[in-house]
Amino acid sequence: MGVEIWALIMLAFIVVAICMGLHVFLALAAVPLIFGLIFVGPKVLLLFPVNAFGMFINYAFVAVPLFIYMGTLMEDAGVAEKLYEAFYQLLGPVRAGLSLATIAMATVFGACTGIVGAGVILIGLLALPSMLSRGYNVSLATGSVMTGGGLAVMIPPSLMLILYGCSSGVSISELYLGSTIPGVLLGIMYMAGVYIWALFNPTIGKPISKEERIKGIALLKFVSKCLLPPIFLIFAVMGSIFFGLVGPSEAGAMGVFGAGILVAVNGRFNLETLKKSTTSALKITCAVLMICLGGQLFIGVFIMMGGDVALKTIILGFHFGPFGTLLVMLTIVWILGFVMDWIALIFILTPIYTSLLNFLGIDQLYFGILFCSTLAISNMTPPFAYSAFYLRTIAPKSITMAQIYKGCVPFFFINTAMVVVLLQWPWFVMWLPRIAYK
């Protein structure tokens, strides 16, 4: 049995270890270390410090802690509450309006954070009690809240896109521009799905009462006051990238500064808020970077053992053609998303897939958005649906895990349909980058 076959066995061991509950970093680092010592020898030990140094001097990684810090500041800025109040008034009067308001809020808030947990927990604390108290269908209510996880990683400044860019070598700025339309499209498809559901079954969600509504000029002033601050932050970050003024790392610094201003404007800038946001950002950053380091170590050993060549030979050996091979690659991501952490999948699959793209003639940016769009579905796929786990921590005890999983199902299909749309119409991905960089 050749060494490259053992490399594929090592990959299988890592997948099984993660599925069995072993910490992702340990699975990505310890398993390759053992296989590397057996099949490559002591020189594999030199690979670890070299790869670690190479990763930590990568300037693109500077954007990771900055956008995480921006997200944790936004959690305490009071912006989420005002966003929900604005969409509550705008969409509450229609059937399932609170669900629509929750998804609209998740779309805007996702563009301010880029972190799965922040979106689901904050949105859940605000929106879930309102929907349940009005007798909303439990699956609709929980599913609407969990959309915040998928939208947060699809809409810039997505942490997923930063990590994919660092792993694949694709420009993070281009990834941000390429994902903007698909991310907004996903939010619209979620809302359209809920609206159609409500048309066929009006009992799933009642509109808010006339007494609660604000109308006319008062509504316009209220909505403007609530929406303008986060929209300003979004345009400050994304606009600077779109017009080529700064790169993602500098945009992350601008985002932290802007989020700090919003915290101060809302009267919440104090030592306690600063300590809480900084500590939370530090914990998330350390966890993410440890997984990234583990991924770098795995892929180094995997390549040294010839695993990338073996996997490439297997995939191309089916002779499905470029489009068929693309479907196979995305299907693998889709299936593994049910049982594995999305960060681990980025660092396991991306280097392997990247080597295939030039041979297949598939655009690196286009594939990157397809890959991340497919990977974003993993937040809604039981049993390892991270959005469901986050929601469980703040949902009432009367709501069971089975009901939460049931809430994932319709939005899971909408998410999958969005990937099909991008496969059929690539211009949703490529139009904005072409405009910006032509």
N, C-alpha and C positions, 0 to 999 in steps of 0.2 A: 504494500500500500504506500503510495507516494506521500510526500510531506504535504502537498497541496490538499490531499483528501483529509488529512488530519486538521488542516486549517478550517475546512468546512465543518468537521466534527466539533472543533473548538467553537465555531459560530453557533452550532446547535446547542452546545453546553451552556453558552451564555444566555441564549433565549430561554432555555429550561430553567436556569438559575434565577433569572429575573421573574419568570412566571411563578416560581416557587416562593418568591418573597425576599430573596437575597437583595441587599441594597444594590442599587444600580451601579454605583461607583465600584464597589467590591467585585461585582460580576464582570465589569468591563476591564478591571485592572488585574485582579487576582488570577482569573482563568487564563488570560493570555500570558501572564508571567509564568505559570506552571507549564503550559504548552511550549512557550518560547524556550525555557530552560531545557526542556526535554529534546526538542527538535531543532533548535537553532544554536543552543549552547550559551555559555556565560556572557557572550558579547551582547545578548539581548538586554542585559542590565544597563548597558550604556545607552540604550534606546530611550529608557525612561527619563533620565534627566534632560537629555537633548530635546525630546518631544515636549517636555514640560516647559523648558526655557523658550522653545520656539513658539509655543502657544501663548505664553504670558507676555511676550514682547510683540505680539500681533496687535497693531494699533486698533484694528476693528473691534477687538474685545473690550476696548474702553467704553464702547457704547452700551455694553451689557449692564454694568452697575449703574450707569447714568439713567438709562430708561427705566430700570427697576426702581431706582430712587424717585424718579418722577412719578411712577405709579403709586408708590407707598405714600408720597406726599399728597397725591390726589385723593387717596383714601380718606385723609383727615382734613381736606380742604372744604368740605361741605358742598362740593360741586354736585355729587351724586344726588343728594337730597333735592337740590333745586332743579336738576335735570328731570328727576322723576315727577316733581310737582308740575313742571311745564308740560311734559307729555301727558301727564294725568289729565290736565285740563284740555289739551288739544284733541286727544284720542278717546278719552273716557266716555264721551257721549254716545259712541257707537258700540254695537255688540262686540263683546270680547275686547273692548277698548283698553282695559287695563293691561291685558296681555300684549296688545299692540304697543302700548306706551312703554311697557317693560323692555320689549325688543328694541324699540327706537332708542330708548335710553342706553341699552347695552351697546348699540352701534356707536353712539357718540362717546360713551364712556370708554369703550374699547380703544378708541382713537386717542385717549388720554392716558392709558395705562399700559397695555400690551401684556398684562399678566392675567393668567386664568383665574387664580384664587381671588384677586381683588375684585374682579367683575362679578363673579358668582356670589360671593359673600355679601358685598355691599348691596347689590341689586336684590338679593334674597331678603336681606333685613328690611329693605324699604318696600318692596313690591309684594312679596309673598303674603304678609298679613292682610294687606288691602284686598287682594284677590280672594283669599280664603274667607274673609269676613263677609264678602258679597256672594258667597256660594259658587265661586268659579269651579269648574271641573279641576280636580286635583292634578291630573296628568297635564292639563293645559298650563296650570299655574306653575308647576315645578319645571316643566319643559321650557316655558318662556324664560324663567330665571336662568336655566342652564345654558341658554343660547349665548349668555355673556362670555362663557368660556371659549366657545368656538370663534366668536367675533373678536375677542381680545387678541387671539393669536393670528388672525387673518388680516386685521386692519392695522396699518402702521400707527405707532411704533411697536410692532410685534417683536417680542423676544425670540419667537420661533424663526422669524426671517433673519434676524441678526446671527443666530447660531448656524442657520443653514448657509448664510453667506460666508461665515468664517470657515465652515467645513468644506464648502464646494469651491470657493474662490470667486463666486459670482458677486458683483458689486451690490452692497447692501442698499445703496441709494436706488439702483435700478429695481431691486426686489421690492422696495417700498413703493415705488411708482407703479410697478407691475401688479401689485396686490391691492392697490387702492380701489379700483373699479370692482374686481371680484369680491372684495370685502364688503363694500357697500351693497353689491348685488346680492350677497348672501343674506344681509339684513333685510333687504326688500323681499327676497323669496320667503324668509321666515314669516314676515308680516303677511304676505299674500297667502301663505299656507294657513295661517291662523284665521284670516278673514274668510277664506273659502270654507274652512271648517265651521265657522260660526254661521255662515249662510245655510249650510245643510243641517246644523244642529244649534239653533239659537239659544238653547238652554245652557250651553257651556260657559257663558259669561254675560252677565247683565251689564247694561250701561250705567254710569253713575247717575244719581238723581239730579233733577233740575235745580234743586236748592244748592248743590255743591258746585255748580258750574259758574265760571266767570265768562262774561260775554263782552263783545265790542272792543272799544279802545282799551279797557282795563285788561282784557285778555292779551292784546297785542303788547302792552307795556310789560305785563307780567312775564310773558314768554320771552320777550327780548332781554329782560333783565336776567333771566335764568340761563338762557342759551348762549348769549354773547361771550361771556368769559371763557367757557371751555372751547368754543369755536375759535376764539382768538388764539388760544394756546395751540390748537390743532394746526391752524394756518401758519402760526409762527414757526412751528417745528417742520411741518411738511412743505410749506411754501419756501422756506430757506433751502431745503433739499431740491425741490422741483426746479427752482431758478438757478441752481448751482452755486449758491452763496456759501454753503458750508457742506461738510460731509456728515454722515450719521453720528459720529462721535461728538462733533461740535453741536449738532442739532440736539443731541441728548443733554448737553450742558445747558443749552437754551431752554429745553423742556423743564429741567430741574429749577432753573431760575424763574421761569414762568409759573410753574406749580407753586413755588415759594411765594410769589406775588399773590396768587389766588388764595393761598392759606392766610396771608396777612390781610387781604381785603375782606375776607370773611371773619376776621377777628379771632382766628385760631392759632396764630403764630406765637407759640410759647415754648418754654423748655421741655415740657412734657410731650407736646406734639412732635418737636424736633427729635427728641430721644426715641420716641416710639417709631417714627418713620425711618430714622437712621438705623436703628437696631433691626427692624424688619427687613430693610433693604440689604443689610449686611448678611443676615441669615440666608436670604434667598440667593444672593450673589455667590456666597461661598458654596451653597448646595449645587447651584448650576455649574459653577466653574469646576468643582470636583468631578461632576459627571462628564463635563467636557474633557477634562484631563484623562479620565478613564477611557473615553472614546478615542482620544489620540493614541493612547498606549495600545488599545486593541487593534486599531487599524495599522499601526506600525508593525506589530507582530504578524498580523494577518497578511500583509503585503510581503514581509520577509519570508513567510512560509509558502508564498505563491497562491494564496487563497483567492486574490482578486482575479488572477488569470484563469483559475479553475472555474470560478463562478461566471466569469464572462463567457468562457467556452460553453458552459452548460446552457446559459440563457440564449446565446446566439445559435446554439446547436438545434434549437427548435425550428429555426427558419420561418418565423412568423412575419418577417418583414419589419420595417421601422415602427409602424403603427401598432401592430400586434405585439411586438416586444415592449413598446411603451405601456400597453394595457397590462401585460404580465408584470412589469415593474411596479405599476401603481396598485395592482391587485395584491402584490406581496405586502406593500405598505398598508393597504386597507385591512388585510387579514391580521398582520402583526399588531396593528393598532388596537385590536381587541384585547391583547394580553400584555402589551409592553409599554413602557414609558416613552413618550414622544421624543424627549431629548436623547435618550439612548438610541432610538431608531435613526435620528439624524446622523449621529456619529458612527453608527454601524453601516448604514446603507448608502449615505451620500457619497463617500469616496469611491465605493464600488460602482455605483450608478454613473458617476461623473465620467469615469473612464469609458463607458459605453456610448455616451451621448455623441461624441465626435464621430465615432464609427457609424452610428445610426443616422447622423445628419439632423439631430434634434437640437433646437436652440436651447442653450443652457438656462437662460432666464425663463423661458416659457416652461421648461420642465421643472424649474425650481418652484414656480407658483403652483403647478399641478401637484408636485410632491407635497408642498406645504398644505395645500387645500385638502388633499387626501388625508394627510397626517392630522389635520385639525379635526377630522371626524372622530378621532380616537377619544376626544374629550366627551363624546356622547355615546360611546360603545361599551355596554356592559360586557364582562363584569368589572373591567378596569377603566370605568368612566370617571375621570378626575373631577369633572363638573358635578357629578352625582355625589362624590365623596365630600366635596366642599359644601354642597347644599345640605347634606345630611347633618353637618355640624351645627347648622343654624335653623333647620326646619323643626316645626313642632313634633313632639313625640308621637302624636296621632297619625302622622304621615309615615308610612312604612317604606323600607328600601325598595320593595317591589313596586310601589306606586311611583317612586322617583325614577326607577328604571323604565317603567311604562311611559313616563313623560319624555324619556329620551327618544323613543321610537319614531314618532312622526318627524321630529327635527333631524334625526339621523338620516332618514330617507331624503329630506330636503337638502341636507348637506351633500349627500351622494349625488343627487340630481344636479347640484351646482358644479361638481367636477365634470359631469357629462356635458354640461353647457360649455365649460371652458375647453373641453376636447373638441366640441363641434365648432365653436367660434373663438379661435385663438386671439382675435383682435381685442377681446375684453382684457387680455393681459398685455398685449404688445402695443396698443395704441398710445397710452400715456408715455411710456419710455421713449417711443419714437418721436413724439412731439417734443419732449424735453431734450433729447440728445441728437436730434437731426441737424 
